[in-house]
Amino acid sequence: MMKRVVSGFLIVTMLIAFLLILSGQTVSAGPQTSAGGIVYASLPDEAALYLNDIVFVRDTVTLPGEDVRVLLPPGMFPGTLILTEDGARVRNYRLSGQSADVYFSQAAYNYGGSSYGVGGISYILTWTPNTAAAESREIKLEYLMSGAYWTPNYDMRIESESSVNLAFFAEIYDSGLMLEEATVYLMAARVDLSQQIDQVSQMTFNQVAVGYEQTGVSLPDLGVGTIDLQHIYPAGLVSAQPGDTVYLNLADSTLKARRLHVWNAREDQQVGVIYKVTNDTEVPFAEGIVRTYQDGLFMGSDFIEKTPIGSEGSVTVGHLPDVRVSRSESQEYNGDAIRDYYLYSVTLDIENFGQEDVDLIVLDAWLQQAWDFEFSREPVRQPDNLLRWEIKVAAGEKITITYK
C-alpha cells in the first residue's frame, strides 16, 4: 500500500490556484498552504472497482500536525466516509460542498481535457486534530464514490467441436476518477448503497437445462443482498484519467469444450448450438458477454455464467440451419359420471436435411398435474417438469416423438 507524505511548505494560495485554472494556466500538483492551513487533494492509493458505477477508495497520507483541509473527489458519497487519524477513528468532522473544479485544480494537474469544468460537487473535509502538538500524523481516508466501473469482456474463437480459444479482458471505464499508479482490485460484484439487490443471471433456459459435466467443482448460488461477490481480480498498479478506457488481460487460453445441439420444443422453433467450455485457466470467469468468432467471421454474442476454475461455462453460438423441428399439441375433453379430464397429445418432429448425422438433446415441459403418460420413445424426467430425449438423427432422416 502506497503512503503519501505531505509537508507544510508554502506555495500559492488556493484562490490564486483556482484563478489560474480558470484562465487556462497549468498548476503543479501537491499540497498548498492558504490562510486556512494546508490543503490536500485526496487521490486513491487503493481502489476497488465494481461492475456498476461504484468505487471503494482508500487513501493513506502523512500530514503535518496543523489544521488541514482535505479535498475529496467529485462523486464521493459523503455518508460513506471513514476517517482515521493515527489508527483512531475521528468521531467529529465537517464536509463542505464546493465546485468540482476546486478539486481538479489540485488533483488533475496533468489532466489532458480541454477544461476542468466537469461539473458536480466535491467536498472539503475539516476536523480538529486529535494530536495538535504532533509534528505529523497518519491519516487514512476510506469512502465510496462513483466515477469508474469495469466490465468482463470475452472473445471466443471456435477451433473445433472440442476446442475453443477464449480471451478474458477487464474493460475499465473511467468517467471521473484520478488514478496515479493506484493499486486496483476488480470486484466481480454489484453494489447498491440504498437497498438490497437481487442479481438475476442472464443465462438462457437451455444453457441450464442441458446440465454440466460432472466435476469436483460446484457452482455457487447467486446471492441476494447489498453485494453479490463472485471474485476479486487484483489488477496491479493502474493509472487513468477521466475519459479513459483501460483494457487489462486476465486470461487467454485454448480450452476444452463440448458442442451440444439442443431443441427446447416448447419455446424454440430451431435447434440451438451450445458450447460447454471448461475453465482450465488460473482465474474464475465472471459472468458477462462473449463475442464468438468462427472461420474468421463474427458469429454473434451471448451470455456466459460465472464459471469457477475447473467447471464449465455455457455459450450459445447460433442454430443448426439443416435441421427442421416442429411441435404440435392437441387436447380432447373426456367426461363421464365419475370424473372428467382433458387428454393431451403432443407430437415432436425432427428432420435432418444435412449431410451429417446430428446428436440432439430434445427438451419439453409437461403439465405437473398430468398422469398416465404414454410415450413412443421413453424420456428421462428431469426436475422442473422437464422431459429429455437424447437422440441421433441420421442425415436425411426424420424422427417423430409422440406422447400423451
Long-range contacts (C-beta under 8 A, 24 or more apart in sequence): 1-45, 1-46, 1-58, 1-60, 1-183, 2-45, 2-60, 2-181, 2-182, 2-183, 3-45, 3-60, 3-61, 3-62, 3-138, 4-43, 4-45, 4-59, 4-60, 4-61, 4-62, 5-61, 5-62, 5-136, 6-30, 6-31, 6-38, 6-40, 6-61, 6-62, 6-63, 6-64, 6-68, 7-31, 7-64, 8-33, 8-38, 8-64, 8-66, 9-33, 14-39, 14-102, 14-105, 17-105, 17-106, 18-101, 18-102, 18-105, 20-105, 21-101, 21-104, 21-105, 21-116, 22-101, 26-109, 27-105, 27-106, 27-109, 28-109, 29-106, 29-107, 29-109, 29-110, 32-106, 34-69, 36-67, 36-69, 37-66, 37-67, 37-68, 37-69, 38-63, 38-64, 38-66, 38-67, 38-68, 38-69, 39-68, 39-69, 39-70, 39-71, 39-106, 40-68, 40-69, 40-70, 40-71, 40-106, 41-70, 41-71, 41-73, 41-103, 41-106, 41-107, 42-70, 42-71, 42-72, 42-73, 42-107, 42-141, 43-73, 43-107, 43-178, 43-179, 43-180, 43-182, 44-177, 44-178, 44-179, 44-182, 45-182, 45-183, 46-182, 46-183, 46-184, 46-185, 47-148, 47-177, 47-179, 47-182, 47-183, 47-184, 47-185, 47-238, 48-184, 48-185, 48-186, 48-187, 48-232, 49-148, 49-149, 49-150, 49-172, 49-184, 49-185, 49-186, 49-187, 50-149, 50-150, 50-187, 50-189, 50-190, 50-191, 51-149, 51-150, 51-151, 51-187, 51-188, 51-189, 51-190, 51-286, 52-149, 52-190, 52-191, 53-146, 53-147, 53-148, 53-149, 53-175, 54-144, 54-145, 54-146, 54-149, 54-191, 54-193, 55-144, 55-145, 55-146, 55-147, 55-148, 55-149, 55-177, 56-142, 56-143, 56-144, 57-141, 57-142, 57-143, 57-144, 57-145, 58-140, 58-141, 58-142, 59-140, 59-141, 59-142, 60-138, 60-139, 60-140, 60-141, 61-138, 61-139, 61-141, 62-136, 62-137, 62-138, 62-139, 63-136, 63-137, 63-139, 64-135, 64-136, 64-137, 65-129, 65-131, 65-132, 65-133, 65-134, 65-135, 65-136, 65-137, 66-129, 66-132, 67-126, 67-128, 67-129, 68-126, 68-129, 68-139, 69-124, 69-125, 69-126, 70-124, 70-125, 70-126, 70-139, 70-141, 71-98, 71-102, 71-103, 71-106, 71-107, 71-122, 71-123, 71-124, 71-125, 72-103, 72-122, 72-123, 72-124, 72-125, 72-141, 72-143, 73-103, 73-107, 73-122, 73-145, 73-147, 73-176, 73-177, 73-178, 74-100, 74-103, 74-104, 74-118, 74-119, 74-120, 74-121, 74-122, 74-147, 74-176, 75-120, 75-145, 75-146, 75-147, 75-176, 75-177, 76-122, 76-123, 76-143, 76-144, 76-145, 77-143, 77-144, 77-145, 77-146, 77-193, 78-123, 80-143, 80-144, 80-193, 81-125, 81-141, 81-142, 81-143, 82-140, 82-141, 82-142, 82-143, 83-125, 83-127, 83-139, 83-140, 83-141, 84-139, 84-140, 84-141, 84-142, 85-129, 85-130, 85-131, 85-137, 85-138, 85-139, 86-130, 86-131, 86-134, 86-137, 86-138, 87-138, 88-130, 90-127, 90-130, 92-127, 92-128, 93-125, 93-126, 93-127, 94-125, 94-126, 94-127, 95-123, 95-124, 95-125, 96-123, 96-124, 96-126, 97-121, 97-122, 97-123, 98-122, 98-123, 98-124, 107-178, 108-178, 108-241, 108-242, 110-241, 111-178, 111-241, 111-242, 112-241, 113-241, 113-242, 113-243, 118-176, 118-242, 120-176, 144-191, 144-193, 145-177, 146-175, 146-176, 147-174, 147-175, 147-176, 147-177, 147-242, 148-172, 148-173, 148-174, 148-175, 148-176, 148-177, 148-240, 149-173, 150-186, 151-288, 152-188, 152-285, 152-286, 152-287, 152-288, 152-289, 153-247, 153-288, 153-289, 154-285, 154-288, 154-289, 154-290, 154-291, 154-304, 155-290, 155-291, 155-292, 155-293, 156-275, 156-277, 156-290, 156-291, 156-292, 156-293, 156-315, 157-292, 157-293, 157-294, 158-275, 158-292, 158-293, 158-294, 158-299, 158-317, 159-254, 161-257, 161-259, 162-256, 162-257, 162-258, 162-259, 163-254, 163-255, 163-256, 163-257, 164-254, 164-255, 164-257, 164-275, 164-277, 165-252, 165-253, 165-254, 165-255, 166-251, 166-252, 166-253, 166-255, 166-277, 166-281, 166-290, 167-249, 167-251, 167-252, 168-249, 168-250, 168-251, 168-252, 168-281, 168-283, 168-285, 169-247, 169-248, 169-249, 169-250, 170-233, 170-235, 170-247, 170-248, 170-249, 170-250, 171-245, 171-246, 171-247, 172-235, 172-238, 172-240, 172-244, 172-245, 172-246, 172-247, 172-248, 173-245, 174-240, 174-241, 174-242, 174-243, 174-244, 174-245, 174-246, 175-242, 175-243, 176-242, 177-240, 177-242, 178-240, 178-241, 178-242, 179-238, 179-239, 179-240, 179-241, 180-239, 181-237, 181-238, 181-239, 182-237, 182-238, 182-239, 183-236, 183-237, 183-238, 184-234, 184-235, 184-236, 184-237, 184-238, 185-232, 185-233, 185-234, 185-235, 186-232, 186-233, 186-234, 186-235, 186-248, 187-229, 187-232, 187-233, 188-229, 188-230, 188-231, 188-232, 188-233, 188-284, 188-286, 188-287, 188-306, 189-227, 189-228, 189-229, 189-230, 190-227, 190-228, 191-226, 191-227, 192-226, 193-226, 195-226, 196-224, 196-225, 196-226, 197-224, 197-225, 197-226, 197-227, 197-228, 198-224, 199-223, 199-224, 199-228, 201-287, 201-303, 201-305, 202-287, 202-303, 203-303, 203-305, 203-314, 204-302, 204-303, 204-314, 204-316, 205-264, 205-267, 206-262, 206-264, 206-268, 206-272, 206-274, 206-316, 206-363, 207-274, 207-305, 207-314, 207-316, 208-314, 209-262, 209-264, 209-363, 209-382, 209-386, 209-388, 210-260, 210-262, 210-274, 210-276, 210-314, 210-361, 210-363, 212-276, 212-311, 212-312, 213-258, 213-276, 213-278, 213-312, 215-310, 215-311, 215-312, 216-310, 217-308, 217-309, 217-310, 217-311, 218-311, 219-305, 219-306, 219-308, 219-311, 220-306, 220-308, 230-284, 230-286, 230-287, 230-306, 231-283, 231-284, 231-286, 231-306, 233-283, 233-286, 250-283, 251-281, 251-282, 251-283, 251-285, 253-280, 253-281, 255-279, 255-280, 255-281, 256-280, 258-312, 260-361, 261-320, 261-323, 261-358, 261-359, 261-360, 261-361, 262-360, 262-361, 262-363, 263-325, 263-350, 263-360, 263-361, 263-362, 263-363, 264-363, 264-364, 265-325, 265-327, 265-348, 265-362, 265-363, 265-364, 266-327, 266-363, 266-364, 266-365, 268-325, 269-325, 269-326, 270-319, 270-320, 270-325, 271-319, 271-320, 271-323, 271-325, 271-358, 271-360, 272-316, 272-318, 272-319, 272-320, 273-316, 273-317, 273-318, 273-319, 273-320, 274-314, 274-315, 274-316, 274-317, 275-314, 275-315, 275-316, 275-317, 276-312, 276-313, 276-314, 277-304, 277-307, 277-312, 277-313, 277-314, 277-315, 278-310, 278-311, 278-312, 279-307, 279-308, 279-309, 279-310, 279-311, 279-312, 279-313, 280-309, 280-310, 281-309, 282-309, 283-309, 284-308, 284-309, 285-313, 290-315, 292-317, 320-354, 320-358, 322-352, 322-353, 322-354, 322-355, 322-358, 323-350, 323-351, 323-352, 323-353, 323-354, 323-358, 323-360, 323-393, 324-349, 324-350, 324-351, 324-353, 325-349, 325-350, 325-351, 327-364, 343-404, 344-370, 344-404, 345-402, 345-403, 345-404, 346-402, 346-403, 346-404, 347-400, 347-401, 347-402, 348-400, 348-401, 348-402, 349-398, 349-399, 349-400, 350-391, 350-393, 350-398, 350-399, 350-400, 350-401, 351-393, 351-397, 351-398, 351-399, 352-393, 352-394, 352-395, 352-396, 352-397, 352-398, 353-396, 354-395, 355-395, 356-395, 357-392, 357-393, 357-394, 357-395, 358-392, 358-393, 359-390, 359-391, 359-392, 360-390, 360-391, 360-392, 360-393, 361-388, 361-389, 361-390, 362-388, 362-389, 362-390, 362-391, 362-401, 363-387, 363-388, 373-403, 373-404, 374-403, 374-404, 375-401, 375-402, 375-403, 376-400, 376-401, 376-402, 376-403, 377-401, 379-403
